[in-house]
Amino acid sequence: MTSLALAEQLAALSPEVTVKTAFGQSTAHVPVTAWATAARQARDELGCALFDWLGAEDAGRPGALGGTHAVTLHVLRPGPWTGLLLRTEVPAGQPLPSVAAVWAGAAWHEREAAEMFGLDLAEHPDPRRLLLPDSFSGHPLRKDFVLAARVVRPWPGALEPGEDGTGAPSRRRIAPPGVPGPEWGPRREEGAQ
C-alpha cells in the first residue's frame, strides 16, 4: 500500500479530509476541529500504530502577530511499512487538540511545539514547559520573535566603498529578517567602543 492509498482511505472515512500530493508525497489535510478524530481513525481503522514525529511551523507572514501555524504529524502502518502524513492549520487563538491520548509519544512533540511556537494545546496530559526556563518570555521559533543576539552585535561584513552613507546602500548592509531597527536594544554611550 502507498502513502497516497492510505491518505485516500482516511479521506473516505472523513469527508472533511482532503488529500494533496506534491513531489511524490501525499498528505491528508485535516481541519483543526477534526484533528483528534482523524488521528484516532488513522490508528484504529487504518492500522497506523506507530507514531514517528509531529512538527510545527509558523505559516504567518513575517511581522504579522498571532498568525497561523501549520502542524504536521507522521505515523506509520506496519507490514508493509507505509507512512501517513496528516497536516492541519491552526489559526491564532484556537487550540490544537492533543493526540497524546492516541499516541503517547506525541506528548513530547506537542509540548515542544507549544513552547517554541506558542500553540495552545487542548486536553494535553502534561502541558508543562519542556525546554526553556520559566523566566523565558516569548516563543523563539515564531517569525515575530526578536533575535536579541543580532541586535547587540553588528551584522558581519565590513563597510565597502559607497556604504558610508554617501552613496546608495548595498544589499549586504540591509538587516536580515528578524532584526529590529536601531531603536531597539541597549543604548551605547558617546565615545564608548
C-alpha positions in Angstrom: 0.0 0.0 0.0 1.2 3.5 -0.8 1.0 6.7 1.3 -1.5 8.0 -1.3 -3.8 5.0 -0.8 -3.6 5.3 2.9 -4.4 9.1 2.8 -7.3 8.4 0.4 -8.7 5.7 2.8 -8.6 8.4 5.6 -10.4 10.8 3.3 -13.1 8.2 2.6 -13.7 7.9 6.4 -13.9 11.6 6.9 -15.5 13.9 4.3 -13.7 17.0 5.7 -10.2 15.5 4.9 -8.6 16.4 1.6 -5.6 14.7 0.0 -2.9 16.6 -1.7 0.2 15.2 -3.5 3.4 17.1 -4.1 6.8 15.8 -5.1 5.7 12.2 -4.7 4.4 12.6 -1.1 0.7 12.5 -0.3 -0.6 14.5 2.7 -4.1 14.3 4.3 -5.2 17.9 5.1 -7.4 17.9 8.2 -9.4 20.8 9.7 -8.2 21.6 13.2 -11.7 20.7 14.6 -11.3 17.1 13.2 -7.6 16.7 14.1 -8.1 14.3 17.1 -10.8 12.3 15.3 -8.6 11.9 12.2 -5.7 10.7 14.4 -7.9 8.1 16.1 -9.3 6.9 12.8 -5.7 6.6 11.4 -4.7 4.4 14.4 -7.9 2.3 14.9 -9.3 1.9 11.4 -6.2 2.2 9.1 -3.7 0.5 11.4 -1.2 3.3 11.9 0.0 2.0 15.2 3.5 3.7 15.3 4.0 7.4 16.0 7.0 8.9 14.2 7.1 12.7 14.7 5.0 15.8 15.0 6.3 19.2 13.9 5.0 22.8 13.6 5.8 25.8 11.5 4.9 29.5 11.7 2.9 29.8 8.5 2.2 33.5 9.1 3.8 36.4 7.4 7.0 37.9 9.0 5.9 40.7 11.3 2.3 39.6 11.5 1.5 39.0 15.1 -0.5 35.9 16.1 -0.6 34.3 12.7 -1.5 30.8 11.6 0.6 27.7 12.4 0.8 24.5 10.4 1.1 21.2 12.3 2.2 18.0 10.6 2.0 14.5 12.0 3.7 11.4 10.6 2.6 8.0 11.6 3.4 4.5 10.3 1.4 1.4 9.4 3.5 -1.8 9.8 3.8 -4.7 7.4 4.4 -3.5 4.7 5.6 -0.2 6.2 3.6 2.8 5.0 3.7 6.3 6.3 0.8 8.7 6.6 1.2 12.5 6.8 -1.6 14.5 8.5 -1.5 18.3 8.3 -3.7 21.0 9.9 -3.7 24.7 10.0 -4.2 26.2 13.5 -5.5 29.8 13.4 -4.3 32.2 16.1 -6.3 31.8 19.4 -7.6 28.4 18.5 -6.3 25.4 20.5 -4.7 22.3 18.9 -6.4 19.2 20.1 -3.8 16.9 21.6 -3.2 13.4 20.1 -1.2 12.2 23.1 -4.1 10.0 24.1 -3.8 8.3 20.7 0.0 8.0 20.6 1.8 8.6 23.9 5.0 9.6 22.0 3.2 12.7 20.6 3.1 14.3 24.1 6.7 15.4 24.0 6.5 16.7 20.4 3.3 18.7 21.3 4.9 20.3 24.3 7.9 21.3 22.2 5.6 22.9 19.5 3.5 24.7 22.2 6.7 26.1 23.8 8.5 27.1 20.7 5.6 28.4 18.6 3.1 29.4 21.3 0.4 26.9 20.3 -2.4 26.3 22.8 -2.9 22.6 23.5 -6.4 21.2 24.4 -6.6 18.2 26.6 -2.8 17.6 26.9 -1.9 15.3 29.8 1.2 17.3 30.8 1.3 20.9 29.5 4.4 22.0 31.5 7.3 23.7 29.9 9.8 21.4 28.3 13.0 23.2 27.1 13.0 26.8 28.2 13.2 28.2 31.8 10.0 29.6 33.4 11.6 33.1 33.2 11.9 33.0 29.4 9.3 35.1 27.7 8.3 34.6 24.1 8.3 31.8 21.6 11.7 31.5 19.8 10.7 29.8 16.6 8.0 32.3 15.7 8.7 34.7 12.9 7.8 37.7 15.1 10.3 36.7 17.8 13.1 39.3 18.0 16.6 37.8 17.9 18.4 39.9 20.6 21.8 38.4 19.7 21.6 40.1 16.3 20.9 43.5 18.0 23.8 43.7 20.4 26.4 42.6 17.9 26.8 44.3 14.5 25.9 42.2 11.5 29.1 40.7 9.9 30.6 42.5 6.9 32.8 45.4 6.6 31.9 48.7 5.1 32.7 48.9 1.4 33.0 51.9 -0.8 29.7 53.7 -1.0 28.4 52.2 2.2 29.5 55.1 4.4 26.2 56.9 3.8 27.3 58.9 0.9 26.0 56.5 -1.8 23.2 54.0 -2.2 23.2 51.3 0.4 24.5 47.9 -0.5 22.2 44.9 0.0 24.9 43.5 2.3 24.2 46.1 4.9 20.5 45.6 5.0 19.4 44.0 8.2 18.4 40.3 7.8 14.8 39.2 8.7 14.1 39.1 12.4 16.4 42.0 13.3 14.6 45.1 14.6 15.7 48.7 13.9 18.5 50.6 15.7 15.9 52.0 18.2 15.6 48.5 19.9 18.2 47.2 22.3 20.9 48.6 24.5 22.0 52.2 24.1 25.7 53.0 23.5 27.3 55.8 25.4 29.0 58.6 23.4 32.7 57.7 23.0 32.2 54.0 24.0 33.8 51.4 21.8 
